[in-house]
Amino acid sequence: MDICHVARQAKRSLNLSVKNALIQEAKSLDINLSREFETHLETLFKQRRQEKWLVENRAALDAYNEHVERNGVFSDGLRGF
């Protein structure tokens, strides 16, 4: 699901168990726990999707890299650098 799409959705309350010391520290530093939780989840989702994509496409990436090693790339004779 697109993160922008998620941002437009209505929010809902959720019960979480968090160490009291962490909650107190967040309050003392004026940290919005809900916003930080959402931000961290979005980052985690993006990272996991990237990892999944790499696993799913590893064979194609390896095949392409082997092809380039054997044959070079189409622009080898055209580049000026």
CNS distance restraints for C-alpha pairs under 8 A (distance, minus, plus):
assign (resid   1 and name CA) (resid   5 and name CA) 7.13 0.50 0.50
assign (resid   1 and name CA) (resid   6 and name CA) 7.22 0.50 0.50
assign (resid   2 and name CA) (resid   6 and name CA) 6.43 0.50 0.50
assign (resid   3 and name CA) (resid   7 and name CA) 6.25 0.50 0.50
assign (resid   3 and name CA) (resid  42 and name CA) 6.85 0.50 0.50
assign (resid   4 and name CA) (resid   8 and name CA) 6.68 0.50 0.50
assign (resid   5 and name CA) (resid   9 and name CA) 6.79 0.50 0.50
assign (resid  18 and name CA) (resid  22 and name CA) 6.98 0.50 0.50
assign (resid  18 and name CA) (resid  23 and name CA) 6.98 0.50 0.50
assign (resid  19 and name CA) (resid  23 and name CA) 6.60 0.50 0.50
assign (resid  20 and name CA) (resid  24 and name CA) 6.21 0.50 0.50
assign (resid  21 and name CA) (resid  25 and name CA) 6.11 0.50 0.50
assign (resid  22 and name CA) (resid  26 and name CA) 6.09 0.50 0.50
assign (resid  23 and name CA) (resid  27 and name CA) 6.21 0.50 0.50
assign (resid  24 and name CA) (resid  28 and name CA) 6.16 0.50 0.50
assign (resid  25 and name CA) (resid  29 and name CA) 6.21 0.50 0.50
assign (resid  26 and name CA) (resid  30 and name CA) 6.02 0.50 0.50
assign (resid  26 and name CA) (resid  31 and name CA) 4.95 0.50 0.50
assign (resid  26 and name CA) (resid  32 and name CA) 7.45 0.50 0.50
assign (resid  26 and name CA) (resid  33 and name CA) 7.21 0.50 0.50
assign (resid  27 and name CA) (resid  31 and name CA) 5.98 0.50 0.50
assign (resid  27 and name CA) (resid  32 and name CA) 7.90 0.50 0.50
assign (resid  31 and name CA) (resid  36 and name CA) 7.65 0.50 0.50
assign (resid  32 and name CA) (resid  36 and name CA) 6.21 0.50 0.50
assign (resid  33 and name CA) (resid  37 and name CA) 5.89 0.50 0.50
assign (resid  34 and name CA) (resid  38 and name CA) 6.22 0.50 0.50
assign (resid  35 and name CA) (resid  39 and name CA) 6.09 0.50 0.50
assign (resid  36 and name CA) (resid  40 and name CA) 6.03 0.50 0.50
assign (resid  37 and name CA) (resid  41 and name CA) 6.13 0.50 0.50
assign (resid  38 and name CA) (resid  42 and name CA) 6.16 0.50 0.50
assign (resid  39 and name CA) (resid  43 and name CA) 6.27 0.50 0.50
assign (resid  40 and name CA) (resid  44 and name CA) 6.05 0.50 0.50
assign (resid  41 and name CA) (resid  45 and name CA) 5.99 0.50 0.50
assign (resid  42 and name CA) (resid  46 and name CA) 6.23 0.50 0.50
assign (resid  43 and name CA) (resid  47 and name CA) 6.19 0.50 0.50
assign (resid  44 and name CA) (resid  48 and name CA) 6.10 0.50 0.50
assign (resid  45 and name CA) (resid  49 and name CA) 6.11 0.50 0.50
assign (resid  46 and name CA) (resid  50 and name CA) 6.21 0.50 0.50
assign (resid  47 and name CA) (resid  51 and name CA) 6.22 0.50 0.50
assign (resid  48 and name CA) (resid  52 and name CA) 6.06 0.50 0.50
assign (resid  49 and name CA) (resid  53 and name CA) 6.05 0.50 0.50
assign (resid  50 and name CA) (resid  54 and name CA) 6.23 0.50 0.50
assign (resid  51 and name CA) (resid  55 and name CA) 6.33 0.50 0.50
assign (resid  52 and name CA) (resid  56 and name CA) 6.10 0.50 0.50
assign (resid  53 and name CA) (resid  57 and name CA) 5.97 0.50 0.50
assign (resid  54 and name CA) (resid  58 and name CA) 5.56 0.50 0.50
assign (resid  57 and name CA) (resid  61 and name CA) 6.23 0.50 0.50
assign (resid  58 and name CA) (resid  62 and name CA) 6.05 0.50 0.50
assign (resid  59 and name CA) (resid  63 and name CA) 6.08 0.50 0.50
assign (resid  60 and name CA) (resid  64 and name CA) 6.11 0.50 0.50
assign (resid  61 and name CA) (resid  65 and name CA) 6.14 0.50 0.50
assign (resid  62 and name CA) (resid  66 and name CA) 6.14 0.50 0.50
assign (resid  63 and name CA) (resid  67 and name CA) 6.17 0.50 0.50
assign (resid  64 and name CA) (resid  68 and name CA) 6.23 0.50 0.50
assign (resid  65 and name CA) (resid  69 and name CA) 6.20 0.50 0.50
assign (resid  66 and name CA) (resid  70 and name CA) 6.24 0.50 0.50
assign (resid  67 and name CA) (resid  71 and name CA) 5.83 0.50 0.50
assign (resid  67 and name CA) (resid  72 and name CA) 7.21 0.50 0.50
assign (resid  68 and name CA) (resid  72 and name CA) 4.34 0.50 0.50
assign (resid  68 and name CA) (resid  73 and name CA) 5.73 0.50 0.50
assign (resid  72 and name CA) (resid  76 and name CA) 6.70 0.50 0.50
assign (resid  75 and name CA) (resid  79 and name CA) 6.17 0.50 0.50
